[in-house]
Every structure is written in structure tokens, then in C-alpha cells.
Amino acid sequence: MRPHLVEIVGGSAFPCPDGERVLVAMERSGASDIGVGCRGGGCGICRVRVIEGAHRLGKMSKAHVSDAELQAGYALACRLYPLGRLTIEVVE
């Protein structure tokens, strides 16, 4: 299976193999657009907003992504798994 393309608005684009987290794929590609913290869904440093594309999410802290924000496309890149081509933007 071909990896999914992840594009960051105003930044890098990199492949993300099926089942791999966006943050891990970004680091492996050598890009550094997204901040890296705990890598476990608890610190919120890797907060992004999905602009377009199918994805699934792993468990992450509600302190950093509320239910309303989740519905608006916000996620933590360390818990974001693309299911196809994905466009995201980094948020502070």
C-alpha cells in the first residue's frame, strides 16, 4: 500500500504510511513544521487542525482538544492517523 501524503499549509509535505502517526512520519521525513513534545497525547504542543482528508484519532487529552474543537477539526498530530491524503495546518 502506498503511503498517504500529508501536506502542511505553508510548510512541508511528507509521506505517512498506513497506521503511522502524522507526528512520527513528519519527524522521519526530516521536517520540523509541527512542535514535538511528549508524543503521547498529553502536552498539546503538536496541536493541528485538519483542513481536508479522512483520518482517525487516538486518545488525547481533552485539556488540549475539547469536544467542540474536535468537531472543528482540531487534533494532536501525535494521535492523528491519515486514511488518505491529508491537509493540516499548525495552530499555536
A tleap script that builds the chain and sets N, CA, C and O, in Angstrom:
source leaprc.protein.ff14SB
mol = sequence {
  NMET ARG PRO HIE LEU VAL GLU ILE VAL GLY
  GLY SER ALA PHE PRO CYS PRO ASP GLY GLU
  ARG VAL LEU VAL ALA MET GLU ARG SER GLY
  ALA SER ASP ILE GLY VAL GLY CYS ARG GLY
  GLY GLY CYS GLY ILE CYS ARG VAL ARG VAL
  ILE GLU GLY ALA HIE ARG LEU GLY LYS MET
  SER LYS ALA HIE VAL SER ASP ALA GLU LEU
  GLN ALA GLY TYR ALA LEU ALA CYS ARG LEU
  TYR PRO LEU GLY ARG LEU THR ILE GLU VAL
  VAL CGLU
}
set mol.1.N position { 0.845 -1.189 0.000 }
set mol.1.CA position { 0.000 0.000 0.000 }
set mol.1.C position { 0.886 1.248 0.000 }
set mol.1.O position { 1.869 1.330 0.737 }
set mol.2.N position { 0.522 2.201 -0.830 }
set mol.2.CA position { 1.274 3.463 -0.897 }
set mol.2.C position { 1.012 4.298 0.343 }
set mol.2.O position { -0.092 4.279 0.887 }
set mol.3.N position { 2.026 5.035 0.793 }
set mol.3.CA position { 1.806 5.922 1.943 }
set mol.3.C position { 0.884 7.082 1.570 }
set mol.3.O position { 0.749 7.443 0.401 }
set mol.4.N position { 0.268 7.644 2.574 }
set mol.4.CA position { -0.615 8.790 2.399 }
set mol.4.C position { 0.235 10.064 2.388 }
set mol.4.O position { 1.221 10.160 3.119 }
set mol.5.N position { -0.142 11.025 1.570 }
set mol.5.CA position { 0.557 12.303 1.542 }
set mol.5.C position { -0.064 13.232 2.577 }
set mol.5.O position { -1.278 13.433 2.600 }
set mol.6.N position { 0.779 13.791 3.424 }
set mol.6.CA position { 0.340 14.786 4.407 }
set mol.6.C position { 0.948 16.112 3.994 }
set mol.6.O position { 2.165 16.229 3.853 }
set mol.7.N position { 0.099 17.110 3.802 }
set mol.7.CA position { 0.555 18.449 3.436 }
set mol.7.C position { 0.241 19.412 4.568 }
set mol.7.O position { -0.872 19.427 5.095 }
set mol.8.N position { 1.224 20.212 4.936 }
set mol.8.CA position { 1.032 21.235 5.958 }
set mol.8.C position { 0.915 22.574 5.250 }
set mol.8.O position { 1.804 22.958 4.490 }
set mol.9.N position { -0.173 23.283 5.496 }
set mol.9.CA position { -0.405 24.579 4.866 }
set mol.9.C position { 0.780 25.499 5.153 }
set mol.9.O position { 1.131 25.734 6.309 }
set mol.10.N position { 1.391 26.017 4.086 }
set mol.10.CA position { 2.535 26.912 4.224 }
set mol.10.C position { 3.818 26.223 4.660 }
set mol.10.O position { 4.772 26.886 5.066 }
set mol.11.N position { 3.849 24.887 4.577 }
set mol.11.CA position { 5.030 24.166 5.051 }
set mol.11.C position { 5.337 22.934 4.220 }
set mol.11.O position { 5.178 22.932 2.999 }
set mol.12.N position { 5.771 21.908 4.889 }
set mol.12.CA position { 6.232 20.680 4.255 }
set mol.12.C position { 5.101 19.780 3.787 }
set mol.12.O position { 3.938 19.959 4.147 }
set mol.13.N position { 5.483 18.813 2.976 }
set mol.13.CA position { 4.626 17.691 2.593 }
set mol.13.C position { 5.485 16.451 2.762 }
set mol.13.O position { 6.673 16.471 2.440 }
set mol.14.N position { 4.895 15.369 3.266 }
set mol.14.CA position { 5.662 14.155 3.519 }
set mol.14.C position { 4.743 12.937 3.467 }
set mol.14.O position { 3.533 13.056 3.662 }
set mol.15.N position { 5.324 11.766 3.201 }
set mol.15.CA position { 4.528 10.548 3.172 }
set mol.15.C position { 4.291 10.035 4.588 }
set mol.15.O position { 5.135 10.194 5.470 }
set mol.16.N position { 3.133 9.420 4.791 }
set mol.16.CA position { 2.804 8.820 6.083 }
set mol.16.C position { 2.234 7.429 5.814 }
set mol.16.O position { 1.117 7.308 5.313 }
set mol.17.N position { 2.987 6.383 6.140 }
set mol.17.CA position { 2.490 5.027 5.914 }
set mol.17.C position { 1.198 4.759 6.692 }
set mol.17.O position { 0.951 5.355 7.741 }
set mol.18.N position { 0.397 3.869 6.163 }
set mol.18.CA position { -0.850 3.484 6.813 }
set mol.18.C position { -0.563 3.016 8.238 }
set mol.18.O position { 0.327 2.194 8.456 }
set mol.19.N position { -1.307 3.532 9.198 }
set mol.19.CA position { -1.133 3.136 10.588 }
set mol.19.C position { -0.069 3.901 11.353 }
set mol.19.O position { 0.154 3.637 12.534 }
set mol.20.N position { 0.595 4.853 10.692 }
set mol.20.CA position { 1.617 5.657 11.376 }
set mol.20.C position { 1.046 7.019 11.739 }
set mol.20.O position { 0.237 7.576 10.997 }
set mol.21.N position { 1.463 7.548 12.868 }
set mol.21.CA position { 1.001 8.860 13.321 }
set mol.21.C position { 1.669 9.962 12.501 }
set mol.21.O position { 2.825 9.832 12.100 }
set mol.22.N position { 0.941 11.035 12.257 }
set mol.22.CA position { 1.453 12.157 11.463 }
set mol.22.C position { 2.744 12.708 12.064 }
set mol.22.O position { 3.688 12.995 11.328 }
set mol.23.N position { 2.802 12.857 13.364 }
set mol.23.CA position { 3.990 13.429 14.001 }
set mol.23.C position { 5.224 12.557 13.758 }
set mol.23.O position { 6.302 13.078 13.474 }
set mol.24.N position { 5.075 11.258 13.865 }
set mol.24.CA position { 6.184 10.328 13.645 }
set mol.24.C position { 6.644 10.389 12.190 }
set mol.24.O position { 7.843 10.426 11.914 }
set mol.25.N position { 5.682 10.399 11.259 }
set mol.25.CA position { 6.026 10.474 9.833 }
set mol.25.C position { 6.753 11.780 9.517 }
set mol.25.O position { 7.701 11.789 8.733 }
set mol.26.N position { 6.308 12.884 10.127 }
set mol.26.CA position { 6.966 14.166 9.898 }
set mol.26.C position { 8.410 14.113 10.383 }
set mol.26.O position { 9.321 14.538 9.673 }
set mol.27.N position { 8.620 13.599 11.574 }
set mol.27.CA position { 9.981 13.510 12.116 }
set mol.27.C position { 10.859 12.615 11.245 }
set mol.27.O position { 12.012 12.950 10.971 }
set mol.28.N position { 10.320 11.488 10.813 }
set mol.28.CA position { 11.080 10.551 9.988 }
set mol.28.C position { 11.475 11.175 8.658 }
set mol.28.O position { 12.530 10.860 8.108 }
set mol.29.N position { 10.622 12.066 8.139 }
set mol.29.CA position { 10.915 12.706 6.851 }
set mol.29.C position { 11.955 13.827 6.972 }
set mol.29.O position { 12.477 14.303 5.964 }
set mol.30.N position { 12.251 14.241 8.194 }
set mol.30.CA position { 13.213 15.318 8.407 }
set mol.30.C position { 12.586 16.694 8.500 }
set mol.30.O position { 13.297 17.685 8.663 }
set mol.31.N position { 11.266 16.774 8.400 }
set mol.31.CA position { 10.572 18.063 8.520 }
set mol.31.C position { 10.447 18.440 9.995 }
set mol.31.O position { 10.606 17.597 10.878 }
set mol.32.N position { 10.161 19.717 10.249 }
set mol.32.CA position { 10.034 20.176 11.637 }
set mol.32.C position { 8.949 21.239 11.788 }
set mol.32.O position { 9.055 22.125 12.636 }
set mol.33.N position { 7.910 21.147 10.965 }
set mol.33.CA position { 6.839 22.152 10.988 }
set mol.33.C position { 5.997 22.109 12.263 }
set mol.33.O position { 5.529 23.146 12.733 }
set mol.34.N position { 5.806 20.922 12.818 }
set mol.34.CA position { 4.940 20.728 13.979 }
set mol.34.C position { 5.818 20.590 15.223 }
set mol.34.O position { 6.810 19.861 15.217 }
set mol.35.N position { 5.440 21.297 16.284 }
set mol.35.CA position { 6.173 21.183 17.537 }
set mol.35.C position { 6.087 19.775 18.100 }
set mol.35.O position { 5.061 19.108 17.970 }
set mol.36.N position { 7.171 19.326 18.727 }
set mol.36.CA position { 7.226 17.977 19.283 }
set mol.36.C position { 7.368 18.071 20.793 }
set mol.36.O position { 8.256 18.752 21.308 }
set mol.37.N position { 6.482 17.379 21.493 }
set mol.37.CA position { 6.528 17.359 22.958 }
set mol.37.C position { 6.556 15.932 23.462 }
set mol.37.O position { 7.502 15.192 23.192 }
set mol.38.N position { 5.536 15.547 24.184 }
set mol.38.CA position { 5.518 14.253 24.859 }
set mol.38.C position { 5.292 13.061 23.925 }
set mol.38.O position { 5.642 11.934 24.275 }
set mol.39.N position { 4.718 13.290 22.754 }
set mol.39.CA position { 4.385 12.244 21.776 }
set mol.39.C position { 3.320 11.280 22.280 }
set mol.39.O position { 3.109 10.226 21.680 }
set mol.40.N position { 2.649 11.625 23.372 }
set mol.40.CA position { 1.676 10.716 23.964 }
set mol.40.C position { 0.267 11.260 24.090 }
set mol.40.O position { -0.574 10.627 24.728 }
set mol.41.N position { -0.021 12.421 23.498 }
set mol.41.CA position { -1.369 12.977 23.541 }
set mol.41.C position { -1.682 13.788 24.776 }
set mol.41.O position { -2.848 14.105 25.016 }
set mol.42.N position { -0.681 14.137 25.572 }
set mol.42.CA position { -0.953 14.830 26.822 }
set mol.42.C position { -0.482 16.258 26.932 }
set mol.42.O position { -0.962 16.985 27.802 }
set mol.43.N position { 0.446 16.699 26.080 }
set mol.43.CA position { 1.021 18.036 26.295 }
set mol.43.C position { 0.424 19.123 25.396 }
set mol.43.O position { 0.433 20.295 25.773 }
set mol.44.N position { -0.087 18.768 24.238 }
set mol.44.CA position { -0.723 19.741 23.349 }
set mol.44.C position { 0.210 20.509 22.436 }
set mol.44.O position { -0.253 21.358 21.675 }
set mol.45.N position { 1.503 20.245 22.483 }
set mol.45.CA position { 2.464 21.000 21.661 }
set mol.45.C position { 2.253 20.757 20.169 }
set mol.45.O position { 2.498 21.648 19.356 }
set mol.46.N position { 1.805 19.567 19.808 }
set mol.46.CA position { 1.673 19.203 18.389 }
set mol.46.C position { 0.260 19.452 17.849 }
set mol.46.O position { -0.195 18.746 16.949 }
set mol.47.N position { -0.418 20.433 18.387 }
set mol.47.CA position { -1.803 20.742 18.016 }
set mol.47.C position { -1.888 21.226 16.561 }
set mol.47.O position { -1.142 22.111 16.139 }
set mol.48.N position { -2.804 20.630 15.818 }
set mol.48.CA position { -3.023 20.974 14.416 }
set mol.48.C position { -4.529 21.025 14.148 }
set mol.48.O position { -5.342 20.619 14.978 }
set mol.49.N position { -4.869 21.533 12.973 }
set mol.49.CA position { -6.275 21.488 12.524 }
set mol.49.C position { -6.292 20.800 11.173 }
set mol.49.O position { -5.547 21.165 10.264 }
set mol.50.N position { -7.143 19.809 11.055 }
set mol.50.CA position { -7.302 19.104 9.783 }
set mol.50.C position { -8.168 19.965 8.870 }
set mol.50.O position { -9.310 20.285 9.198 }
set mol.51.N position { -7.611 20.333 7.727 }
set mol.51.CA position { -8.322 21.144 6.744 }
set mol.51.C position { -9.120 20.236 5.807 }
set mol.51.O position { -10.269 20.523 5.469 }
set mol.52.N position { -8.491 19.141 5.399 }
set mol.52.CA position { -9.139 18.243 4.447 }
set mol.52.C position { -8.526 16.856 4.552 }
set mol.52.O position { -7.318 16.711 4.742 }
set mol.53.N position { -9.363 15.845 4.426 }
set mol.53.CA position { -8.881 14.479 4.358 }
set mol.53.C position { -9.433 13.579 5.451 }
set mol.53.O position { -9.697 14.015 6.571 }
set mol.54.N position { -9.597 12.314 5.097 }
set mol.54.CA position { -10.084 11.318 6.044 }
set mol.54.C position { -8.966 10.933 7.008 }
set mol.54.O position { -7.800 10.831 6.625 }
set mol.55.N position { -9.344 10.723 8.259 }
set mol.55.CA position { -8.368 10.382 9.281 }
set mol.55.C position { -9.059 9.710 10.459 }
set mol.55.O position { -10.285 9.723 10.572 }
set mol.56.N position { -8.260 9.133 11.320 }
set mol.56.CA position { -8.768 8.637 12.596 }
set mol.56.C position { -7.879 9.190 13.691 }
set mol.56.O position { -6.749 9.609 13.438 }
set mol.57.N position { -8.397 9.188 14.909 }
set mol.57.CA position { -7.666 9.756 16.033 }
set mol.57.C position { -7.506 8.741 17.150 }
set mol.57.O position { -8.399 7.931 17.399 }
set mol.58.N position { -6.378 8.788 17.813 }
set mol.58.CA position { -6.176 8.023 19.031 }
set mol.58.C position { -6.577 8.875 20.224 }
set mol.58.O position { -6.981 10.027 20.064 }
set mol.59.N position { -6.468 8.314 21.407 }
set mol.59.CA position { -6.837 9.020 22.634 }
set mol.59.C position { -5.906 10.198 22.877 }
set mol.59.O position { -4.687 10.075 22.764 }
set mol.60.N position { -6.499 11.350 23.214 }
set mol.60.CA position { -5.714 12.542 23.521 }
set mol.60.C position { -6.387 13.338 24.620 }
set mol.60.O position { -7.577 13.163 24.879 }
set mol.61.N position { -5.638 14.207 25.264 }
set mol.61.CA position { -6.118 14.978 26.400 }
set mol.61.C position { -7.215 15.966 25.998 }
set mol.61.O position { -7.048 16.739 25.054 }
set mol.62.N position { -8.326 15.936 26.716 }
set mol.62.CA position { -9.425 16.899 26.498 }
set mol.62.C position { -9.001 18.306 26.914 }
set mol.62.O position { -9.627 19.285 26.507 }
set mol.63.N position { -7.952 18.415 27.713 }
set mol.63.CA position { -7.448 19.723 28.122 }
set mol.63.C position { -6.856 20.480 26.938 }
set mol.63.O position { -6.775 21.708 26.964 }
set mol.64.N position { -6.444 19.756 25.901 }
set mol.64.CA position { -5.813 20.389 24.745 }
set mol.64.C position { -6.689 20.387 23.501 }
set mol.64.O position { -6.474 21.187 22.590 }
set mol.65.N position { -7.673 19.498 23.456 }
set mol.65.CA position { -8.628 19.452 22.339 }
set mol.65.C position { -9.990 19.110 22.925 }
set mol.65.O position { -10.269 17.954 23.242 }
set mol.66.N position { -10.838 20.130 23.068 }
set mol.66.CA position { -12.179 19.922 23.619 }
set mol.66.C position { -13.066 19.228 22.586 }
set mol.66.O position { -12.682 19.091 21.424 }
set mol.67.N position { -14.232 18.797 23.006 }
set mol.67.CA position { -15.176 18.166 22.080 }
set mol.67.C position { -15.568 19.117 20.952 }
set mol.67.O position { -15.674 18.699 19.799 }
set mol.68.N position { -15.784 20.392 21.275 }
set mol.68.CA position { -16.142 21.386 20.255 }
set mol.68.C position { -14.990 21.577 19.267 }
set mol.68.O position { -15.218 21.680 18.061 }
set mol.69.N position { -13.765 21.625 19.766 }
set mol.69.CA position { -12.603 21.771 18.888 }
set mol.69.C position { -12.409 20.534 18.024 }
set mol.69.O position { -12.036 20.631 16.855 }
set mol.70.N position { -12.663 19.385 18.605 }
set mol.70.CA position { -12.570 18.131 17.855 }
set mol.70.C position { -13.530 18.161 16.667 }
set mol.70.O position { -13.171 17.752 15.563 }
set mol.71.N position { -14.733 18.639 16.892 }
set mol.71.CA position { -15.722 18.759 15.818 }
set mol.71.C position { -15.297 19.774 14.758 }
set mol.71.O position { -15.705 19.673 13.601 }
set mol.72.N position { -14.479 20.753 15.151 }
set mol.72.CA position { -13.986 21.780 14.218 }
set mol.72.C position { -12.706 21.342 13.499 }
set mol.72.O position { -12.141 22.113 12.724 }
set mol.73.N position { -12.244 20.106 13.750 }
set mol.73.CA position { -11.090 19.582 13.038 }
set mol.73.C position { -9.771 19.631 13.781 }
set mol.73.O position { -8.744 19.234 13.229 }
set mol.74.N position { -9.769 20.106 15.016 }
set mol.74.CA position { -8.521 20.177 15.780 }
set mol.74.C position { -8.123 18.795 16.282 }
set mol.74.O position { -8.977 17.959 16.575 }
set mol.75.N position { -6.825 18.566 16.376 }
set mol.75.CA position { -6.300 17.284 16.841 }
set mol.75.C position { -4.862 17.471 17.287 }
set mol.75.O position { -4.267 18.527 17.074 }
set mol.76.N position { -4.319 16.458 17.895 }
set mol.76.CA position { -2.896 16.424 18.215 }
set mol.76.C position { -2.234 15.510 17.189 }
set mol.76.O position { -2.676 14.379 16.983 }
set mol.77.N position { -1.180 15.995 16.549 }
set mol.77.CA position { -0.531 15.244 15.469 }
set mol.77.C position { 0.031 13.910 15.951 }
set mol.77.O position { 0.189 12.982 15.157 }
set mol.78.N position { 0.332 13.806 17.237 }
set mol.78.CA position { 0.851 12.543 17.774 }
set mol.78.C position { -0.232 11.486 17.896 }
set mol.78.O position { 0.068 10.329 18.188 }
set mol.79.N position { -1.480 11.859 17.678 }
set mol.79.CA position { -2.610 10.935 17.748 }
set mol.79.C position { -3.458 10.978 16.476 }
set mol.79.O position { -4.610 10.544 16.475 }
set mol.80.N position { -2.883 11.500 15.405 }
set mol.80.CA position { -3.577 11.676 14.127 }
set mol.80.C position { -3.041 10.675 13.107 }
set mol.80.O position { -1.845 10.647 12.818 }
set mol.81.N position { -3.947 9.852 12.563 }
set mol.81.CA position { -3.586 8.817 11.592 }
set mol.81.C position { -4.341 9.084 10.288 }
set mol.81.O position { -5.568 8.984 10.271 }
set mol.82.N position { -3.655 9.415 9.209 }
set mol.82.CA position { -4.354 9.657 7.943 }
set mol.82.C position { -4.902 8.363 7.350 }
set mol.82.O position { -4.305 7.297 7.494 }
set mol.83.N position { -6.043 8.474 6.686 }
set mol.83.CA position { -6.645 7.350 5.972 }
set mol.83.C position { -6.563 7.574 4.469 }
set mol.83.O position { -7.007 6.738 3.682 }
set mol.84.N position { -5.996 8.698 4.082 }
set mol.84.CA position { -5.812 9.105 2.693 }
set mol.84.C position { -5.022 10.397 2.709 }
set mol.84.O position { -4.414 10.753 3.718 }
set mol.85.N position { -5.034 11.096 1.587 }
set mol.85.CA position { -4.328 12.387 1.521 }
set mol.85.C position { -4.911 13.333 2.579 }
set mol.85.O position { -6.126 13.410 2.758 }
set mol.86.N position { -4.026 14.045 3.271 }
set mol.86.CA position { -4.441 14.873 4.404 }
set mol.86.C position { -3.786 16.242 4.313 }
set mol.86.O position { -2.585 16.351 4.066 }
set mol.87.N position { -4.582 17.281 4.514 }
set mol.87.CA position { -4.066 18.645 4.582 }
set mol.87.C position { -4.335 19.162 5.983 }
set mol.87.O position { -5.466 19.112 6.466 }
set mol.88.N position { -3.285 19.661 6.637 }
set mol.88.CA position { -3.425 20.165 8.001 }
set mol.88.C position { -2.749 21.524 8.114 }
set mol.88.O position { -1.942 21.909 7.269 }
set mol.89.N position { -3.099 22.239 9.178 }
set mol.89.CA position { -2.391 23.476 9.485 }
set mol.89.C position { -1.968 23.419 10.949 }
set mol.89.O position { -2.674 22.879 11.800 }
set mol.90.N position { -0.809 23.986 11.214 }
set mol.90.CA position { -0.283 24.042 12.577 }
set mol.90.C position { -0.967 25.194 13.290 }
set mol.90.O position { -1.083 26.289 12.741 }
set mol.91.N position { -1.420 24.949 14.515 }
set mol.91.CA position { -2.046 26.014 15.321 }
set mol.91.C position { -1.261 26.173 16.609 }
set mol.91.O position { -0.685 25.215 17.126 }
set mol.92.N position { -1.247 27.369 17.108 }
set mol.92.CA position { -0.497 27.668 18.341 }
set mol.92.C position { -1.394 27.516 19.540 }
set mol.92.O position { -0.954 27.722 20.671 }
savepdb mol mol.pdb
quit
